[in-house]
Amino acid sequence: MLQETGTEWLSQEVKTGTTIIAIEFDGGVVLGSDSRVSAGESVVNRVMNKLSPLHDKIYCALSGSAADAQTIAEVVNYQLDVHR
């Protein structure tokens, strides 16, 4: 894309997204995710934990708007604490 001159790049598809995976095995579940935060095609933070612990056996996998995802995880975590 950097080699292009003109406006051809404006009509190209932009690929973005978060990679989150969960694998179940006999002893439980393994969770994993990427750690980069992007804004469009730019990486704005290379280290973000996208797996937020809500309880000892409950995790929230964060994707989308980082601020919104973190706020939802915090609200759910608060509600779990209230109802324990």
N, C-alpha and C positions, 0 to 999 in steps of 0.2 A: 504494500500500500504506500510506503514512503517513496518508492520510485515513480509512482504515477504523478503525472501533471494534469492539470485540468480538473474536471468535476466527475470523472467516471466513478470514483470511489463513493460518491454520494448515493448511488443506486445499489451498492453492494450490501448483502446481508451482514448484519453484525451478530456475532455469536457470543453470548454471555451466559453465565449461569454458575451455580454452585454444585459441587460434587459432594453428595452425602450418601453413605452406604451403611447398611446394617446387615450383618450375617448371623443367622441363628445356628447354634450347634447344641449338642446334648447338654452342655453345662451352662448355657446362657446365650447372650447376644454380644457380638463385637460391633461397636459403632466406629465410624471413621468419616472424616471430612477433609476437604481442602482448607487452607487457612488464609487465602487471599481475599481481599475486599476490592471490588472494582467499581469504577464509575465509568460506564461506557466501555471503551476498550482499554482504559488506563487502570493499572493496579495502584490503588491509593494506600493500601496497607497490606503488608505481606504476612502479618501474624495476627490472626483473630481466631479465638476459640469459638467455633460454630456449633459446639455441642455444650449446651448449658444444663448443668445438673439441677433438677427440680426436687428430687427425692433420692433416696439411696438406690432405687431401682427405676427411676423415671428421668429421662433426659429429653430436652427439647432441641431439635435440630434447627438451627437458624438459617434462613435464606431470605432473599428479597432485601428490602430496605433494612439496613443494619439497625438503625435506631428503633424502628417499629418492631423488629424481631426481638431485640433486647428488652423492650418495654413489655411485650406480651409475655416473655419468659419471666420477667420480674413479677408481673401481676399474677400469673399462674403460681409461681413460687410462694408469693404472699398468701394466696388463697389456700394452698396446701398447708402452709404453717398454721393458718387460722383454724382449719378443720382437722388437725391431728388429734 
